[in-house]
Amino acid sequence: MSSSATPPARPRWLTGNALGPRLARHTLTLVALALLLLPLADLSVITREPWTELARMVQGLAWPAWGAVESPFHALGLTIAVALWGTLAGVVLGFPLALLFARSRLVRAGCAFLRAIHELFWALLFLQVFGLSALTALAALAIPYAGIFAKVYAEILEQTPRAPGDALPPGVGRLVLFAYTELPLAWPRLAAYTRYRFECGLRASVLLGFVGLPTLGFQLETAFREGRYHEAGALLWLFYLLIASLPWWSHRRLLPVLAIGGALLLGPWPSVDGALLWRFVSQDIWPRPLLEGDWPGLVTWLTRIPDLAPAIGNTLLLGLLGTVGSLLVALAMWPLASRHFGNRVSRLAGKGLLVLLRSTPELMLAFIFLLLLGPSMLPAWLALALHNGALIAFLIARHADSLTPGMANLPASGRLAYELLPRLYPSLLALLYYRAEVILRETAILGMLGVATLGYYIDENFQYLMFDVACFLLLVTAALNIAVDALSRRFRPKEAPLEVPGMDA
């Protein structure tokens, strides 16, 4: 065999230090734990003819009924307005917190709590106060986004070079130092992340329709639930076109026009009864034994919360299965979009598939799979794995395109196994751990579709106006997310060369 066909030496991350064996142990532990717990998951298919329903959905997507959609431009405009103003409000609230983030443990803990609760849960909470109004939608985005912006902005500012500030004369104030050295250097990355978060806000704004707010998601959920798949196909295409055309219509020169037009669409604003608001905040969301100082009664109240342990177990189990599923999907799909494999047509199709899957929110994917397969944990698992796996695969493929293989004569399988995958795997695993907290957050809200996670019981208690139990379950959900985030940070490969600021948000 010629030397050109000889596999290259194993990279240094596999041989020169302990990183390679550690990554292998992490992967094997995750997969083994998922396989061990897999029998506990309800992955049954309930529907008798899922392929018939799938064929109807595909036909609806292929031949959308544009004329059947009622007021599509109003729904699109409201979706954009909620995302834009919710993101701007998150920036206004989060930027001052970012300046205190590194110096205050209380600020860090508060921001961790804010971002640990999903936007839909915040929406369910604010619905009780502001009703089905734009204020509910804006608050549902602004509150968690404030915690996310504070954390990510603080990380970006911490990575800003200090040399320009050291060159200033002694005695310069902290505000001047920040305004003239740190902020200009960090501005491109701050702006880039804000644009990314606005794209996330568009998807979140669509999802708010699932709780009754009149964004694009409300019409989409209604059309799917009633089996009007040609209308649902038109709405889905509108959503994908909205995301695909984002770089053109969200240009900074158009932002004032979008902001003014969006403000006009957001009304009318609700009238808030101050007495009712104070009662809700000070009494309704707290257990009565706690307000009365009845500690034995509080213990009794806690024991009456049904199915708490199974709900936590299902949430963690689905989060684990979603994480492992995302890993497997990312490993299988990133070569589809990489320049190192296939041809131009296959790469274009692969990138299109990844963009389609990563642009569709997990709740929407799970809802579609629910209609196909029936109520079980399987639709939620597929949605989590496909969405997050496609997102990771898209980033890994982009990173792979920047690499130059050392041995161009290797066949595709050898190039994948010996050159690219060993160099990319630390970044892939880092991205997976970055997404772990997000996967668990999404796992909780998928309970709103009937999966017996914490989200199922949170939604149920809100419907029955048992606000104290619902808010307690929200606290449990937040605690689980904070714990998983801390655990993922501990195991995340620090040596991974791929920089992905904010991916854990």
C-alpha positions in Angstrom: 0.0 0.0 0.0 1.4 3.4 -0.9 2.1 6.0 1.7 -0.7 8.2 0.4 -3.3 5.6 1.4 -1.8 5.2 4.9 -4.1 6.6 7.6 -2.6 9.7 9.3 -1.2 9.6 12.8 -3.8 10.0 15.5 -4.3 13.6 16.4 -2.8 15.0 19.6 -6.1 15.3 21.3 -6.4 11.5 21.2 -2.8 10.7 22.2 -1.0 13.6 23.7 -3.3 14.2 26.7 -6.3 12.8 28.5 -8.9 14.7 26.5 -9.6 11.8 24.0 -10.2 9.1 26.6 -12.3 11.5 28.6 -14.5 12.4 25.6 -14.9 8.7 24.9 -15.9 8.0 28.5 -18.4 10.9 28.4 -20.0 9.6 25.2 -20.1 6.0 26.3 -21.6 6.9 29.6 -24.3 9.0 28.0 -25.3 6.3 25.5 -25.1 3.5 28.1 -27.3 5.5 30.5 -29.8 6.2 27.8 -29.9 2.5 26.8 -30.3 1.4 30.4 -33.2 3.8 31.0 -34.8 3.3 27.6 -37.3 0.6 28.8 -38.8 3.2 31.2 -39.8 5.5 28.4 -43.2 5.3 26.7 -42.3 5.2 23.0 -45.4 3.5 21.7 -47.1 4.4 18.5 -50.8 4.9 19.1 -52.2 5.8 15.7 -53.2 2.9 13.4 -52.2 4.5 10.1 -49.4 7.1 10.6 -48.3 6.8 7.0 -51.7 7.9 5.7 -51.6 11.0 7.9 -48.0 11.7 6.9 -48.9 11.5 3.2 -51.7 14.1 3.8 -49.2 16.4 5.6 -46.7 16.1 2.8 -49.4 16.9 0.2 -50.4 19.9 2.2 -46.8 21.1 2.3 -46.3 20.4 -1.4 -49.5 22.1 -2.4 -50.2 24.9 0.1 -53.6 26.6 0.0 -52.5 30.2 0.1 -56.0 31.6 -0.3 -57.3 29.7 2.7 -55.1 31.6 5.1 -56.9 34.4 7.0 -55.1 37.6 7.5 -51.6 36.2 7.0 -49.8 39.5 6.9 -51.4 40.6 10.2 -50.2 37.4 11.8 -46.7 37.8 10.3 -46.5 41.4 11.4 -47.6 40.6 14.9 -45.1 37.8 15.1 -42.3 40.2 14.0 -43.5 42.9 16.3 -43.6 40.7 19.4 -40.1 39.3 18.6 -38.6 42.7 17.9 -40.0 44.6 20.9 -39.5 41.5 23.2 -35.9 41.3 22.2 -35.3 45.1 22.6 -36.9 45.0 26.1 -34.6 42.1 26.9 -31.6 44.1 25.8 -32.7 47.1 27.9 -33.1 45.0 31.0 -30.2 42.7 30.4 -27.4 45.0 29.5 -27.2 46.8 32.9 -27.3 43.3 34.6 -24.4 42.3 32.4 -22.2 45.0 33.8 -22.9 43.6 37.3 -22.8 40.0 36.3 -19.2 39.2 37.1 -19.2 41.1 40.4 -22.5 40.0 42.0 -23.4 36.4 42.9 -27.0 37.6 43.5 -27.2 38.9 39.9 -25.8 35.7 38.5 -28.3 33.6 40.5 -31.2 35.8 39.5 -30.3 35.7 35.8 -29.9 31.9 36.0 -33.5 31.7 37.4 -35.0 34.0 34.8 -33.5 32.1 31.8 -34.2 28.7 33.3 -38.0 29.1 32.8 -39.2 28.8 29.2 -40.9 31.7 27.5 -44.2 29.7 27.2 -44.2 29.2 31.0 -43.7 32.9 31.5 -46.6 33.4 29.1 -48.9 31.1 31.1 -48.0 33.1 34.2 -48.6 36.6 32.7 -51.8 35.4 31.0 -53.4 35.3 34.5 -52.6 39.0 34.9 -52.6 40.6 31.5 -54.8 38.2 29.5 -54.4 37.5 25.8 -52.6 40.8 25.1 -49.4 42.0 23.6 -48.1 42.9 27.1 -48.3 39.1 28.0 -46.3 38.3 24.9 -43.7 41.0 25.4 -43.2 40.1 29.1 -42.9 36.4 28.3 -40.0 37.2 26.0 -38.3 40.1 27.8 -38.0 38.5 31.2 -36.0 35.3 30.2 -34.2 37.2 27.5 -32.9 39.7 30.1 -31.3 36.8 32.0 -29.8 35.4 28.7 -28.5 38.8 27.5 -27.0 39.5 30.9 -25.0 36.3 30.9 -23.9 36.3 27.2 -23.1 40.0 27.2 -21.0 39.6 30.3 -19.1 36.8 28.7 -18.4 38.8 25.6 -17.2 41.8 27.7 -15.0 39.6 29.8 -13.2 38.4 26.6 -12.5 42.0 25.4 -8.8 42.8 25.3 -7.6 45.0 28.1 -4.6 46.6 26.3 -6.4 49.6 24.9 -7.7 50.5 28.4 -4.2 50.2 29.9 -3.0 52.7 27.4 -5.3 55.5 28.7 -3.9 58.0 31.1 -4.1 57.2 34.9 -7.2 58.4 36.7 -9.6 57.8 33.9 -13.1 56.9 35.2 -14.6 53.4 34.9 -17.4 54.7 32.7 -15.1 56.4 30.3 -12.9 53.3 30.2 -15.9 51.2 29.3 -17.4 53.6 26.8 -14.2 54.3 24.8 -12.3 51.0 25.0 -14.4 47.9 26.0 -17.7 48.7 24.3 -16.3 49.6 20.8 -14.2 46.4 20.8 -17.1 44.2 21.9 -19.8 45.9 19.8 -19.5 43.6 16.7 -20.0 40.5 18.9 -22.7 42.1 21.0 -24.6 43.1 17.8 -24.1 39.6 16.3 -25.5 37.9 19.3 -28.4 40.3 19.5 -29.3 39.4 15.9 -29.1 35.7 16.7 -31.4 36.2 19.7 -33.9 38.1 17.6 -34.1 35.1 15.3 -34.7 33.0 18.4 -37.4 35.5 19.4 -39.2 35.0 16.0 -39.5 31.3 16.8 -40.6 32.0 20.3 -43.1 34.5 19.1 -44.6 31.8 16.8 -44.8 29.4 19.7 -46.7 31.9 21.8 -49.6 31.1 19.5 -49.8 27.7 21.1 -51.1 29.3 24.3 -53.7 31.5 22.5 -51.8 34.6 21.6 -52.7 35.6 18.0 -49.3 35.2 16.3 -48.6 32.9 13.4 -48.4 29.9 15.7 -52.0 30.2 16.7 -53.2 29.8 13.1 -50.7 27.0 12.5 -51.7 25.0 15.5 -55.4 25.4 14.7 -54.9 24.3 11.1 -52.9 21.2 12.1 -55.3 20.2 14.8 -58.3 20.4 12.5 -56.5 18.5 9.7 -56.4 21.4 7.3 -53.0 20.5 6.1 -53.0 22.5 2.9 -53.6 25.7 4.9 -51.0 24.5 7.5 -48.6 24.0 4.6 -49.1 27.6 3.5 -48.5 28.8 7.1 -45.4 26.7 7.4 -44.0 28.1 4.2 -44.7 31.6 5.4 -42.7 30.8 8.6 -39.8 29.4 6.7 -39.7 32.3 4.3 -39.8 34.7 7.2 -36.7 33.0 8.7 -34.9 32.6 5.4 -35.4 36.3 4.4 -34.3 37.6 7.8 -31.0 39.0 6.6 -32.8 41.3 4.1 -35.8 42.6 6.0 -34.0 43.0 9.4 -31.3 45.3 8.1 -30.4 47.9 10.7 -31.6 50.7 8.4 -35.1 49.1 8.4 -35.2 48.6 12.2 -36.9 52.0 13.0 -39.6 51.3 10.4 -40.1 47.8 11.8 -40.2 49.2 15.4 -42.8 51.9 14.6 -44.9 49.6 12.5 -44.7 46.8 15.2 -45.7 49.2 17.9 -48.9 50.0 16.0 -49.7 46.3 15.7 -49.2 45.5 19.4 -52.2 47.3 20.7 -54.7 47.5 22.3 -53.0 47.4 25.7 -54.9 45.8 28.6 -56.1 47.7 31.6 -54.5 46.2 34.7 -56.4 46.2 38.0 -53.7 47.0 40.6 -55.5 45.3 43.4 -55.9 42.1 41.5 -52.3 42.2 40.4 -51.1 42.7 44.0 -53.3 39.8 45.2 -52.0 37.5 42.5 -48.4 38.4 43.3 -48.7 38.4 47.1 -51.3 35.6 47.7 -52.4 33.5 44.7 -49.0 32.1 43.7 -48.0 31.2 47.3 -49.1 28.2 49.3 -51.6 29.3 52.0 -49.7 27.4 54.8 -46.6 29.3 53.9 -48.3 32.7 54.1 -49.8 31.6 57.5 -46.5 30.3 58.8 -48.1 26.8 59.2 -45.0 24.6 58.6 -46.7 21.2 59.3 -49.5 22.3 56.9 -46.8 23.2 54.3 -45.5 19.7 54.5 -49.0 18.3 54.1 -49.5 20.7 51.1 -46.3 19.4 49.5 -47.4 15.7 49.9 -50.7 16.5 48.2 -49.0 17.5 44.9 -49.7 14.5 42.7 -47.1 12.6 40.5 -44.2 15.0 41.3 -41.5 12.3 41.4 -42.7 10.6 38.1 -43.0 14.1 36.5 -39.4 14.9 37.5 -38.2 11.5 36.4 -39.9 11.8 33.0 -38.5 15.3 32.5 -34.9 14.1 33.2 -35.4 10.9 31.2 -36.7 12.7 28.1 -33.9 15.3 28.5 -31.3 12.5 28.5 -32.9 10.7 25.5 -33.1 14.0 23.7 -29.4 14.8 24.4 -28.2 11.4 23.2 -30.6 11.5 20.2 -29.2 14.9 19.3 -25.7 13.5 19.4 -26.6 10.6 17.1 -28.4 12.9 14.7 -25.5 15.4 14.6 -23.0 12.6 13.9 -25.1 11.3 11.1 -26.1 14.6 9.4 -23.1 16.9 9.5 -21.3 15.3 6.6 -24.4 16.0 4.4 -23.6 19.7 4.5 -19.8 19.6 4.4 -17.7 20.4 1.4 -15.6 17.4 2.1 -18.4 15.0 1.0 -20.8 14.5 -1.8 -21.4 17.0 -4.6 -22.9 20.4 -4.9 -26.4 19.1 -5.3 -26.2 16.7 -2.3 -24.6 19.4 -0.1 -27.3 21.9 -1.1 -30.0 19.4 -0.2 -28.2 18.5 3.1 -27.9 22.2 4.1 -31.5 22.8 3.2 -32.6 19.8 5.4 -30.5 21.1 8.3 -31.8 24.6 8.0 -35.4 23.3 7.8 -35.0 21.2 11.0 -33.1 23.8 13.0 -35.5 26.5 12.1 -38.6 24.6 13.2 -39.1 24.9 17.0 -39.2 21.6 19.0 -42.8 22.2 20.1 -44.0 22.6 16.5 -42.1 19.4 15.4 -43.4 17.5 18.4 -47.0 18.7 17.6 -46.6 17.3 14.1 -45.2 14.0 15.3 -48.0 13.8 17.9 -50.6 14.0 15.1 -48.7 11.3 13.3 -47.8 8.9 16.1 -50.2 9.6 18.9 -49.6 10.7 22.5 -46.4 9.2 23.9 -42.9 10.3 24.6 -41.8 9.3 21.1 -43.0 12.5 19.3 -41.2 14.7 21.9 -38.0 12.6 21.6 -37.9 12.8 17.8 -38.5 16.6 18.0 -35.7 17.2 20.5 -33.2 15.0 18.6 -34.0 16.3 15.1 -34.0 20.0 16.0 -31.0 20.1 18.3 -29.1 17.5 16.3 -29.6 19.5 13.1 -28.5 22.7 14.8 -25.3 21.1 16.0 -24.7 19.4 12.7 -25.1 22.7 10.9 -22.4 24.4 13.1 -20.1 21.4 12.9 -20.3 21.3 9.1 -19.5 25.0 8.9 -16.5 24.3 11.2 -15.4 21.3 9.1 -15.4 23.5 5.9 -12.7 25.6 7.5 -10.4 22.6 7.9 -8.0 21.2 5.3 -7.4 17.5 5.5 -3.7 16.5 5.6 -4.2 13.6 3.2 -6.4 14.4 0.2 -6.1 11.0 -1.4 -8.1 9.2 1.4 -11.5 7.9 0.5 -14.5 9.6 2.0 -14.9 7.1 4.8 -11.2 7.4 5.7 -11.3 11.2 5.6 -14.3 11.1 7.9 -12.9 8.5 10.4 -9.2 9.5 10.5 -9.0 13.1 9.7 -12.2 15.2 10.3 -14.2 13.5 13.0 -11.3 13.3 15.5 -10.6 17.0 15.0 -14.3 18.0 15.2 -15.5 15.7 17.9 -14.4 17.9 20.9 -16.4 20.8 19.4 -19.4 18.6 18.7 -19.4 17.4 22.3 -19.0 20.9 23.6 -22.0 22.0 21.5 -24.0 19.1 22.9 -23.2 20.1 26.4 -24.0 23.8 25.5 -27.4 22.6 24.4 -28.1 20.4 27.4 -29.9 23.1 29.4 -31.9 24.2 26.4 -32.9 20.6 25.7 -34.2 20.2 29.3 -36.1 23.5 29.1 -37.8 22.3 25.9 -38.4 18.9 27.5 -40.5 20.6 30.2 -42.7 22.6 27.8 -43.3 19.5 25.6 -45.5 18.3 28.5 -48.1 20.8 27.2 -48.7 18.4 24.4 -49.6 15.6 26.8 -46.2 14.1 27.7 -46.2 13.5 31.5 -43.2 15.9 32.2 -43.3 18.8 34.6 -44.8 21.0 31.8 -47.9 18.8 31.7 -48.7 19.4 35.3 -47.8 23.1 35.1 -50.2 23.6 32.3 -52.9 21.6 34.0 -52.6 23.5 37.3 -52.8 26.9 35.4 -55.9 25.6 33.7 -57.5 24.7 37.0 -56.4 28.1 38.5 -54.2 26.3 41.1 -51.5 29.0 40.8 -49.6 28.0 43.9 -49.0 24.5 42.7 -48.2 25.7 39.2 -45.6 28.2 40.5 -44.0 25.6 42.8 -43.6 23.3 39.8 -42.1 26.2 37.9 -39.5 26.6 40.7 -38.8 22.8 40.5 -38.3 23.2 36.7 -35.9 26.1 37.2 -33.9 24.2 39.8 -33.5 21.2 37.5 -32.4 23.5 34.6 -29.8 25.3 36.8 -28.5 21.9 38.0 -28.2 20.5 34.5 -26.5 23.6 33.3 -24.0 23.5 36.1 -23.3 19.8 35.4 -22.9 20.4 31.7 -20.4 23.2 32.3 -18.4 20.8 34.5 -18.1 18.2 31.7 -17.9 20.5 28.7 -14.6 20.1 26.9 -12.6 23.3 27.6 -10.2 22.5 24.8 -12.8 22.6 22.1 -11.6 25.0 19.4 -15.0 26.0 18.2 -16.2 29.3 19.7 -20.0 29.4 20.1 -20.9 32.3 22.4 -24.4 32.1 23.8 -25.2 28.6 22.5 -26.0 27.6 26.1 -28.7 30.2 26.1 
